[in-house]
């Protein structure tokens, strides 16, 4: 969680200084929910993870390196997308980490396809995880994907970060049900609610959801109540968020909550936490500096074919 916060603080600073082209979207306030979603996945078992724009913490928990994110933001030819794609559209599909899709909700059927492919190959014991915000649950792709997952009884864990706004549209203008988890029953999916600001609660719920999906119980949907502690992106000042909502429980900073728990239960000292942050800061600075000094793809020398690993003869 802390590593994700430090990385995104650096990206935000570089964006505001004009050093990053394109948008920067951070998961400030959603790190606990994101990291818990990915922490119980196991890449060695064939698990797959479909993150969205606020899932830096989940990406790290799943095993993405800091340098992959840095290289993509700076368009390095050495990054996973070789400098060819937008700065948040990064992934390594062969390693179970597909690139996110800007049309939120659309990644759910993609993860379904990856799970179906594993099933067709005769593999077992794997789990897929995919993220969405509250707004993404209103899209047609999300509906069709969750319905398909339920019918096929896919081992899927869907995390819905209910951060109270789809960009600037409040939840009362998005859906009429009392709670988004109510939708799970309509699909024949097991649903859970957790406090997205409380790491302990997130870990407990996601551990159960991943275990049930892996044991053949079909799709699981986890809804976390929290608040996006930033704008939709770093270009957005979020002035539409009422002060009263920020002051409520959903507006707590999950890292502050976790820090308080760690200190009160004497799991770590203040000095140990301070040293940890300093160590993370040093590592992040080094990786970002490395990526900044790497070349972009050459417009002359790069082979701009859309086919991966395919040798095309002249004229094809």
WOFEN-V963378 format. One record per residue. N is the residue number from 0. RES is the residue in three letters. D_LAST is the distance of its C-alpha to the last C-alpha in Angstrom with 1 decimal. Layout:
BEGIN
n=N res=RES d_last=D_LAST
n=N res=RES d_last=D_LAST
END
This chain:
BEGIN
n=0 res=UNK d_last=47.7
n=1 res=UNK d_last=49.1
n=2 res=UNK d_last=46.0
n=3 res=UNK d_last=43.9
n=4 res=UNK d_last=46.6
n=5 res=UNK d_last=46.6
n=6 res=UNK d_last=42.8
n=7 res=UNK d_last=42.7
n=8 res=UNK d_last=45.8
n=9 res=UNK d_last=44.0
n=10 res=UNK d_last=40.8
n=11 res=UNK d_last=43.1
n=12 res=UNK d_last=45.0
n=13 res=UNK d_last=41.9
n=14 res=UNK d_last=40.6
n=15 res=UNK d_last=43.9
n=16 res=UNK d_last=43.9
n=17 res=UNK d_last=40.6
n=18 res=UNK d_last=38.8
n=19 res=UNK d_last=36.3
n=20 res=UNK d_last=33.9
n=21 res=UNK d_last=33.5
n=22 res=UNK d_last=36.0
n=23 res=UNK d_last=38.1
n=24 res=UNK d_last=39.3
n=25 res=UNK d_last=42.0
n=26 res=UNK d_last=43.7
n=27 res=UNK d_last=47.2
n=28 res=UNK d_last=49.6
n=29 res=UNK d_last=47.1
n=30 res=UNK d_last=46.7
n=31 res=UNK d_last=49.1
n=32 res=UNK d_last=47.4
n=33 res=UNK d_last=43.9
n=34 res=UNK d_last=44.8
n=35 res=UNK d_last=46.8
n=36 res=UNK d_last=43.9
n=37 res=UNK d_last=41.7
n=38 res=UNK d_last=44.5
n=39 res=UNK d_last=45.0
n=40 res=UNK d_last=41.4
n=41 res=UNK d_last=40.5
n=42 res=UNK d_last=37.0
n=43 res=UNK d_last=38.0
n=44 res=UNK d_last=38.6
n=45 res=UNK d_last=35.2
n=46 res=UNK d_last=36.4
n=47 res=UNK d_last=34.0
n=48 res=UNK d_last=35.0
n=49 res=UNK d_last=33.7
n=50 res=UNK d_last=35.4
n=51 res=UNK d_last=35.6
n=52 res=UNK d_last=36.7
n=53 res=UNK d_last=40.2
n=54 res=UNK d_last=39.5
n=55 res=UNK d_last=39.5
n=56 res=UNK d_last=42.4
n=57 res=UNK d_last=40.7
n=58 res=UNK d_last=37.6
n=59 res=UNK d_last=39.9
n=60 res=UNK d_last=41.8
n=61 res=UNK d_last=38.7
n=62 res=UNK d_last=37.8
n=63 res=UNK d_last=35.6
n=64 res=UNK d_last=36.4
n=65 res=UNK d_last=37.8
n=66 res=UNK d_last=35.2
n=67 res=UNK d_last=32.3
n=68 res=UNK d_last=33.9
n=69 res=UNK d_last=34.9
n=70 res=UNK d_last=31.4
n=71 res=UNK d_last=29.9
n=72 res=UNK d_last=32.6
n=73 res=UNK d_last=32.1
n=74 res=UNK d_last=28.3
n=75 res=UNK d_last=28.2
n=76 res=UNK d_last=25.0
n=77 res=UNK d_last=26.9
n=78 res=UNK d_last=27.5
n=79 res=UNK d_last=26.0
n=80 res=UNK d_last=23.7
n=81 res=UNK d_last=23.0
n=82 res=UNK d_last=24.4
n=83 res=UNK d_last=21.7
n=84 res=UNK d_last=24.0
n=85 res=UNK d_last=27.5
n=86 res=UNK d_last=30.3
n=87 res=UNK d_last=31.5
n=88 res=UNK d_last=28.3
n=89 res=UNK d_last=28.3
n=90 res=UNK d_last=28.2
n=91 res=UNK d_last=27.2
n=92 res=UNK d_last=26.2
n=93 res=UNK d_last=26.2
n=94 res=UNK d_last=29.8
n=95 res=UNK d_last=30.9
n=96 res=UNK d_last=30.6
n=97 res=UNK d_last=28.1
n=98 res=UNK d_last=27.7
n=99 res=UNK d_last=30.1
n=100 res=UNK d_last=29.3
n=101 res=UNK d_last=31.2
n=102 res=UNK d_last=32.0
n=103 res=UNK d_last=34.8
n=104 res=UNK d_last=35.4
n=105 res=UNK d_last=31.7
n=106 res=UNK d_last=31.5
n=107 res=UNK d_last=34.0
n=108 res=UNK d_last=31.7
n=109 res=UNK d_last=29.0
n=110 res=UNK d_last=31.7
n=111 res=UNK d_last=32.7
n=112 res=UNK d_last=29.3
n=113 res=UNK d_last=29.4
n=114 res=UNK d_last=32.9
n=115 res=UNK d_last=32.0
n=116 res=UNK d_last=29.2
n=117 res=UNK d_last=31.9
n=118 res=UNK d_last=34.2
n=119 res=UNK d_last=31.9
n=120 res=UNK d_last=31.5
n=121 res=UNK d_last=35.3
n=122 res=UNK d_last=35.9
n=123 res=UNK d_last=39.2
n=124 res=UNK d_last=41.2
n=125 res=UNK d_last=38.6
n=126 res=UNK d_last=39.1
n=127 res=UNK d_last=36.9
n=128 res=UNK d_last=38.2
n=129 res=UNK d_last=37.1
n=130 res=UNK d_last=38.7
n=131 res=UNK d_last=39.6
n=132 res=UNK d_last=42.1
n=133 res=UNK d_last=44.7
n=134 res=UNK d_last=42.6
n=135 res=UNK d_last=39.5
n=136 res=UNK d_last=41.6
n=137 res=UNK d_last=41.9
n=138 res=UNK d_last=38.2
n=139 res=UNK d_last=36.8
n=140 res=UNK d_last=34.3
n=141 res=UNK d_last=37.2
n=142 res=UNK d_last=39.3
n=143 res=UNK d_last=36.7
n=144 res=UNK d_last=35.7
n=145 res=UNK d_last=39.3
n=146 res=UNK d_last=40.1
n=147 res=UNK d_last=37.4
n=148 res=UNK d_last=38.4
n=149 res=UNK d_last=42.0
n=150 res=UNK d_last=41.3
n=151 res=UNK d_last=39.2
n=152 res=UNK d_last=41.8
n=153 res=UNK d_last=39.1
n=154 res=UNK d_last=40.5
n=155 res=UNK d_last=39.8
n=156 res=UNK d_last=41.9
n=157 res=UNK d_last=41.4
n=158 res=UNK d_last=43.1
n=159 res=UNK d_last=44.1
n=160 res=UNK d_last=45.5
n=161 res=UNK d_last=47.9
n=162 res=UNK d_last=48.3
n=163 res=UNK d_last=50.2
n=164 res=UNK d_last=47.7
n=165 res=UNK d_last=44.3
n=166 res=UNK d_last=43.7
n=167 res=UNK d_last=47.0
n=168 res=UNK d_last=47.7
n=169 res=UNK d_last=50.6
n=170 res=UNK d_last=50.6
n=171 res=UNK d_last=53.3
n=172 res=UNK d_last=50.9
n=173 res=UNK d_last=48.0
n=174 res=UNK d_last=49.7
n=175 res=UNK d_last=53.1
n=176 res=UNK d_last=53.6
n=177 res=UNK d_last=56.0
n=178 res=UNK d_last=53.5
n=179 res=UNK d_last=49.8
n=180 res=UNK d_last=50.5
n=181 res=UNK d_last=52.1
n=182 res=UNK d_last=48.7
n=183 res=UNK d_last=48.0
n=184 res=UNK d_last=50.6
n=185 res=UNK d_last=49.1
n=186 res=UNK d_last=45.9
n=187 res=UNK d_last=47.9
n=188 res=UNK d_last=47.0
n=189 res=UNK d_last=49.4
n=190 res=UNK d_last=50.1
n=191 res=UNK d_last=51.7
n=192 res=UNK d_last=52.9
n=193 res=UNK d_last=53.4
n=194 res=UNK d_last=54.7
n=195 res=UNK d_last=51.6
n=196 res=UNK d_last=53.8
n=197 res=UNK d_last=55.4
n=198 res=UNK d_last=53.3
n=199 res=UNK d_last=55.7
n=200 res=UNK d_last=55.3
n=201 res=UNK d_last=51.5
n=202 res=UNK d_last=51.4
n=203 res=UNK d_last=53.8
n=204 res=UNK d_last=52.0
n=205 res=UNK d_last=48.4
n=206 res=UNK d_last=49.7
n=207 res=UNK d_last=51.1
n=208 res=UNK d_last=48.0
n=209 res=UNK d_last=45.6
n=210 res=UNK d_last=48.1
n=211 res=UNK d_last=48.4
n=212 res=UNK d_last=44.7
n=213 res=UNK d_last=44.3
n=214 res=UNK d_last=47.2
n=215 res=UNK d_last=45.7
n=216 res=UNK d_last=47.4
n=217 res=UNK d_last=44.3
n=218 res=UNK d_last=43.1
n=219 res=UNK d_last=45.5
n=220 res=UNK d_last=45.7
n=221 res=UNK d_last=47.4
n=222 res=UNK d_last=48.5
n=223 res=UNK d_last=49.8
n=224 res=UNK d_last=52.1
n=225 res=UNK d_last=51.7
n=226 res=UNK d_last=51.2
n=227 res=UNK d_last=48.4
n=228 res=UNK d_last=50.2
n=229 res=UNK d_last=48.0
n=230 res=UNK d_last=46.3
n=231 res=UNK d_last=43.1
n=232 res=UNK d_last=41.4
n=233 res=UNK d_last=43.1
n=234 res=UNK d_last=42.9
n=235 res=UNK d_last=45.3
n=236 res=UNK d_last=49.0
n=237 res=UNK d_last=49.7
n=238 res=UNK d_last=52.9
n=239 res=UNK d_last=52.6
n=240 res=UNK d_last=53.7
n=241 res=UNK d_last=57.5
n=242 res=UNK d_last=59.6
n=243 res=UNK d_last=61.3
n=244 res=UNK d_last=58.1
n=245 res=UNK d_last=57.4
n=246 res=UNK d_last=60.9
n=247 res=UNK d_last=60.5
n=248 res=UNK d_last=59.5
n=249 res=UNK d_last=55.8
n=250 res=UNK d_last=55.9
n=251 res=UNK d_last=56.8
n=252 res=UNK d_last=54.6
n=253 res=UNK d_last=53.5
n=254 res=UNK d_last=53.6
n=255 res=UNK d_last=57.1
n=256 res=UNK d_last=58.2
n=257 res=UNK d_last=56.7
n=258 res=UNK d_last=58.3
n=259 res=UNK d_last=61.7
n=260 res=UNK d_last=61.5
n=261 res=UNK d_last=60.5
n=262 res=UNK d_last=63.5
n=263 res=UNK d_last=66.0
n=264 res=UNK d_last=65.3
n=265 res=UNK d_last=65.3
n=266 res=UNK d_last=61.9
n=267 res=UNK d_last=61.2
n=268 res=UNK d_last=63.3
n=269 res=UNK d_last=62.6
n=270 res=UNK d_last=62.1
n=271 res=UNK d_last=59.6
n=272 res=UNK d_last=57.6
n=273 res=UNK d_last=57.9
n=274 res=UNK d_last=56.7
n=275 res=UNK d_last=53.8
n=276 res=UNK d_last=52.6
n=277 res=UNK d_last=53.1
n=278 res=UNK d_last=51.0
n=279 res=UNK d_last=48.2
n=280 res=UNK d_last=48.4
n=281 res=UNK d_last=48.1
n=282 res=UNK d_last=45.1
n=283 res=UNK d_last=43.3
n=284 res=UNK d_last=44.2
n=285 res=UNK d_last=42.8
n=286 res=UNK d_last=39.4
n=287 res=UNK d_last=39.0
n=288 res=UNK d_last=40.0
n=289 res=UNK d_last=37.4
n=290 res=UNK d_last=34.6
n=291 res=UNK d_last=35.8
n=292 res=UNK d_last=35.5
n=293 res=UNK d_last=31.9
n=294 res=UNK d_last=29.1
n=295 res=UNK d_last=26.6
n=296 res=UNK d_last=22.9
n=297 res=UNK d_last=22.2
n=298 res=UNK d_last=20.5
n=299 res=UNK d_last=19.4
n=300 res=UNK d_last=18.7
n=301 res=UNK d_last=17.4
n=302 res=UNK d_last=13.7
n=303 res=UNK d_last=13.7
n=304 res=UNK d_last=11.0
n=305 res=UNK d_last=12.6
n=306 res=UNK d_last=11.8
n=307 res=UNK d_last=14.8
n=308 res=UNK d_last=15.0
n=309 res=UNK d_last=11.4
n=310 res=UNK d_last=9.9
n=311 res=UNK d_last=6.2
n=312 res=UNK d_last=5.8
n=313 res=UNK d_last=5.7
n=314 res=UNK d_last=3.8
n=315 res=UNK d_last=0.0
END
